[in-house]
């Protein structure tokens, strides 16, 4: 049974209150999944530092990773959030569905990134030789591979947290993939 709620600002540690204020000023609200992390006095700050670290990936590339991994892990919260963020980064509704299904036919570099992202999460990093070869062939390098594994880990944290605690999704729902593609 889910015993998590979405805490209000006054219910969290002072350090988390400051993070809430910062998120509200940047985003206009505190996303429920972030707020839920504030049940830990240190979890939200630690996660945001990890998530905000520099990477070799563009915002579009990060959203490909986020959408593919969130779809595989069946995280409704992250599917919704990253559908919205993907649109903010210039992806169309159709492209987002393609990304979520790891069927990117309109950009070979993003396609290689999406296929390797899916292979990593689906196989726990084992037997990804074909996808890794395609990734390198598309122009990525060893540093990109390290950044990809870190990005997959970042998304798994949030996917698993939401799948466990099931707090309300506060982004417009992402369409169900099967329905949207039929």
C-alpha positions in Angstrom: 0.0 0.0 0.0 1.3 3.4 -0.9 1.9 5.5 2.2 3.6 8.4 0.3 1.9 11.8 0.0 3.1 14.9 -1.8 4.4 17.0 1.0 3.7 20.7 1.2 6.6 23.3 1.6 6.0 23.7 5.3 6.2 19.9 5.9 9.8 19.5 4.6 13.2 20.4 6.0 14.4 23.9 5.6 17.0 22.9 2.9 14.2 21.3 0.9 12.0 24.4 1.4 14.7 26.4 -0.4 14.8 23.9 -3.2 11.0 24.1 -3.5 11.2 27.9 -3.8 13.9 27.6 -6.5 11.9 25.0 -8.4 8.7 27.1 -8.2 10.6 30.2 -9.5 12.1 28.3 -12.4 9.2 26.0 -13.3 6.2 27.8 -11.9 5.4 24.8 -9.6 7.1 22.0 -7.7 6.6 18.7 -9.6 5.0 16.1 -7.4 7.8 13.6 -7.9 10.4 16.1 -6.8 8.3 17.1 -3.9 8.0 13.4 -2.8 11.7 13.2 -2.8 11.7 15.8 0.0 10.5 13.2 2.4 14.3 12.6 2.6 16.2 15.6 4.1 19.0 15.0 1.5 17.5 13.0 -1.3 16.0 15.8 -3.4 19.2 17.9 -3.3 21.4 14.8 -4.1 19.2 13.9 -7.0 18.9 17.4 -8.5 22.7 17.7 -8.3 23.1 14.4 -10.2 20.4 15.2 -12.7 21.8 18.7 -13.4 25.4 17.6 -13.9 27.1 18.4 -17.2 26.7 15.9 -20.0 27.8 15.6 -23.6 24.2 15.3 -24.7 21.9 18.0 -26.1 18.5 18.5 -24.5 16.9 16.6 -27.4 19.3 13.7 -26.9 18.5 13.7 -23.2 14.8 13.5 -23.9 15.3 10.6 -26.2 17.0 8.7 -23.4 14.3 9.8 -20.9 11.4 8.8 -23.1 12.8 5.4 -24.1 13.8 4.4 -20.6 10.5 5.7 -19.1 8.5 3.8 -21.6 10.5 0.6 -21.0 10.0 1.0 -17.2 6.3 1.8 -17.7 6.5 5.0 -15.6 3.4 7.0 -16.3 4.8 10.1 -14.4 8.0 10.3 -16.4 6.2 9.5 -19.7 4.0 12.5 -19.1 6.7 14.8 -17.8 9.1 14.0 -20.7 6.4 14.2 -23.3 5.9 17.8 -22.2 9.6 18.5 -22.0 10.2 16.8 -25.4 7.6 19.1 -26.9 9.4 22.1 -25.3 12.6 20.9 -27.0 11.0 20.8 -30.4 9.7 17.2 -30.8 6.3 16.8 -32.4 3.6 14.5 -30.9 4.4 11.9 -33.6 8.1 12.1 -33.0 7.6 11.6 -29.3 5.6 8.4 -30.0 8.4 7.2 -32.3 10.9 7.9 -29.6 8.9 6.1 -26.9 8.7 3.0 -29.1 12.4 3.3 -30.0 11.4 3.5 -33.7 13.1 6.7 -34.7 13.2 6.7 -38.5 13.7 10.4 -39.1 17.2 10.9 -37.5 19.8 8.2 -37.7 21.9 9.6 -34.8 18.9 9.8 -32.4 17.8 6.4 -33.6 21.2 4.9 -32.6 20.9 6.6 -29.2 17.4 5.4 -28.7 18.2 1.8 -29.6 21.2 1.7 -27.3 19.3 3.3 -24.5 16.6 0.6 -24.8 19.2 -2.2 -25.1 21.0 -1.1 -22.0 17.8 -0.9 -19.8 16.3 -4.1 -21.3 19.4 -6.2 -21.0 20.9 -4.5 -17.9 23.8 -3.6 -20.0 24.6 -7.0 -21.3 24.9 -8.1 -25.0 24.6 -4.7 -26.5 27.4 -5.1 -29.0 25.2 -4.4 -32.1 23.6 -1.3 -30.6 26.9 -0.1 -29.3 28.5 -0.4 -32.7 25.7 1.5 -34.2 26.0 4.2 -31.5 29.7 4.7 -32.3 29.1 4.6 -36.0 26.5 7.4 -35.5 29.3 9.7 -34.2 29.2 9.1 -30.4 32.3 8.2 -28.5 33.4 6.4 -25.3 32.6 9.5 -23.2 29.1 9.6 -24.7 28.7 6.0 -23.6 29.6 6.9 -20.0 27.2 9.8 -20.2 24.5 7.5 -21.5 24.8 5.0 -18.7 24.6 7.9 -16.2 21.5 9.3 -18.0 19.8 5.8 -17.9 20.6 5.5 -14.2 19.1 9.0 -13.6 15.9 8.0 -15.3 15.7 4.6 -13.6 15.8 6.4 -10.2 12.8 8.4 -11.0 10.9 5.6 -12.8 11.3 3.2 -10.0 10.5 5.8 -7.4 7.2 6.7 -9.1 6.4 3.1 -9.8 6.7 2.4 -6.1 5.0 5.4 -4.6 2.5 6.2 -7.3 2.0 9.8 -6.4 -0.4 11.8 -8.7 0.9 12.8 -12.1 0.9 16.6 -12.4 1.7 16.8 -16.1 -0.7 16.2 -19.0 -1.0 12.4 -19.4 1.1 10.9 -22.2 -1.0 9.0 -24.7 -1.0 5.2 -24.3 1.5 4.0 -26.9 -0.6 1.2 -28.3 -3.6 3.4 -28.8 -1.6 6.3 -30.3 0.2 4.1 -32.8 -2.9 2.2 -34.0 
